[in-house]
Amino acid sequence: MYRATTKGVQVTVTPRFAPERSDPERSQYFWAYTVEILNLGVDTVQLKSRHWVITDALGRVQEVRGAGVVGEQPVLPPGGHFEYTSGVPLPTSTGIMEGSYSLVTTAGEGFEAAVPAFSLDVPGEARTLN
């Protein structure tokens, strides 16, 4: 489990290797990751967009930007939370992923909430990421 808090918004990520969706002989590896976003602050916030930076074991970087998460732009009142599961494919058996969510308060203040860097590792594999 990986966790970061920015301006009262706590983001927790739990990655899991998905062998049933992977084919190592074809250099296809897949991870599912569950994200919980918890509003520990006093203002209601809405998640507007996401930005991911995904790096494989060979140092190749892929950036992903888009509106919301899993087709939603959740609104989180104080104490509110939102949880979702998504996935990421890689051509290597290890990698790392990190990013941020763009949020806005009901007062119109925008800010970036950090998503902590988290490891994508096949269980039992030696980590070779730079």
C-alpha positions as CSV (number, residue, x, y, z in Angstrom):
1,M,0.0,0.0,0.0
2,Y,1.3,3.5,-0.9
3,R,-0.1,6.7,0.5
4,A,0.2,10.5,-0.1
5,T,-1.8,13.5,1.3
6,T,-2.1,16.9,-0.4
7,K,-4.2,19.7,1.1
8,G,-6.3,17.3,3.0
9,V,-6.8,14.8,0.2
10,Q,-5.4,11.4,1.0
11,V,-4.7,9.0,-1.9
12,T,-3.9,5.4,-1.2
13,V,-2.9,2.9,-3.9
14,T,-2.8,-0.8,-3.7
15,P,-1.3,-2.5,-6.8
16,R,-1.7,-6.2,-7.6
17,F,-0.1,-8.3,-10.3
18,A,-2.7,-10.0,-12.5
19,P,-1.2,-13.2,-13.8
20,E,-4.5,-14.2,-15.4
21,R,-4.2,-11.2,-17.8
22,S,-0.4,-11.5,-18.4
23,D,1.6,-13.5,-20.9
24,P,5.3,-13.4,-20.0
25,E,6.3,-15.4,-23.1
26,R,5.0,-12.4,-25.1
27,S,6.4,-9.8,-22.7
28,Q,2.9,-8.8,-21.7
29,Y,2.4,-8.1,-18.0
30,F,-0.7,-6.6,-16.4
31,W,-1.4,-5.0,-13.0
32,A,-4.6,-4.0,-11.4
33,Y,-4.5,-1.2,-8.9
34,T,-7.1,0.0,-6.4
35,V,-7.1,3.7,-5.5
36,E,-8.9,5.2,-2.5
37,I,-9.3,9.0,-2.4
38,L,-10.3,10.3,1.0
39,N,-11.2,14.0,1.7
40,L,-9.7,14.7,5.2
41,G,-10.1,18.5,4.6
42,V,-12.9,20.9,5.4
43,D,-13.8,21.9,1.8
44,T,-15.8,19.8,-0.7
45,V,-13.6,18.9,-3.7
46,Q,-14.2,17.5,-7.1
47,L,-11.8,15.4,-9.1
48,K,-11.6,16.8,-12.6
49,S,-8.7,15.0,-14.3
50,R,-5.8,12.6,-13.9
51,H,-2.2,12.5,-15.0
52,W,-0.1,9.3,-14.8
53,V,3.6,8.7,-15.5
54,I,4.3,5.1,-16.1
55,T,7.9,3.8,-16.4
56,D,8.9,0.3,-17.4
57,A,12.1,-1.5,-16.4
58,L,13.9,-0.3,-19.5
59,G,13.2,3.3,-18.6
60,R,10.6,3.9,-21.2
61,V,8.1,6.5,-20.0
62,Q,4.4,6.7,-21.0
63,E,2.2,9.6,-19.9
64,V,-1.6,9.4,-19.6
65,R,-3.9,12.3,-19.1
66,G,-7.6,12.4,-19.1
67,A,-10.9,13.6,-17.6
68,G,-11.8,12.1,-14.2
69,V,-11.2,8.5,-13.3
70,V,-13.0,5.4,-14.6
71,G,-15.4,7.7,-16.4
72,E,-16.3,9.7,-13.3
73,Q,-15.5,13.1,-11.8
74,P,-16.4,12.3,-8.1
75,V,-17.4,15.0,-5.7
76,L,-16.0,14.4,-2.2
77,P,-17.5,16.3,0.8
78,P,-15.4,16.5,4.0
79,G,-15.0,12.9,5.2
80,G,-16.1,11.6,1.8
81,H,-14.2,8.9,-0.1
82,F,-14.2,7.4,-3.6
83,E,-12.6,4.1,-4.5
84,Y,-12.0,2.5,-7.9
85,T,-9.9,-0.2,-9.6
86,S,-8.2,0.1,-12.9
87,G,-5.2,-1.5,-14.6
88,V,-2.0,-1.0,-16.5
89,P,-0.1,-3.2,-19.0
90,L,3.7,-3.2,-19.3
91,P,6.1,-5.0,-21.6
92,T,8.5,-5.6,-18.7
93,S,8.0,-7.5,-15.4
94,T,8.7,-4.5,-13.3
95,G,7.9,-0.8,-13.5
96,I,6.8,2.2,-11.5
97,M,3.7,4.4,-11.7
98,E,3.0,7.8,-10.2
99,G,0.9,10.8,-10.9
100,S,-1.6,13.4,-9.8
101,Y,-5.3,14.3,-9.7
102,S,-6.5,17.8,-10.6
103,L,-9.1,18.8,-8.0
104,V,-11.2,21.9,-7.5
105,T,-12.9,23.1,-4.3
106,T,-16.5,24.5,-4.3
107,A,-14.9,27.9,-4.0
108,G,-13.1,27.4,-7.3
109,E,-9.6,26.8,-6.0
110,G,-7.8,24.3,-8.1
111,F,-4.9,22.1,-6.9
112,E,-3.0,19.0,-7.7
113,A,-3.2,16.0,-5.3
114,A,-0.2,13.7,-5.5
115,V,-0.6,10.1,-6.3
116,P,2.3,8.3,-4.6
117,A,4.8,6.4,-6.7
118,F,4.0,2.7,-6.6
119,S,5.9,-0.4,-7.7
120,L,4.7,-2.7,-10.4
121,D,6.4,-6.0,-9.7
122,V,5.8,-9.6,-10.6
123,P,6.0,-11.5,-7.3
124,G,9.4,-13.2,-7.0
125,E,11.1,-11.2,-9.8
126,A,14.2,-9.2,-9.0
127,R,13.7,-5.5,-9.3
128,T,15.8,-4.0,-12.1
129,L,14.3,-0.5,-12.5
130,N,16.9,2.3,-12.5
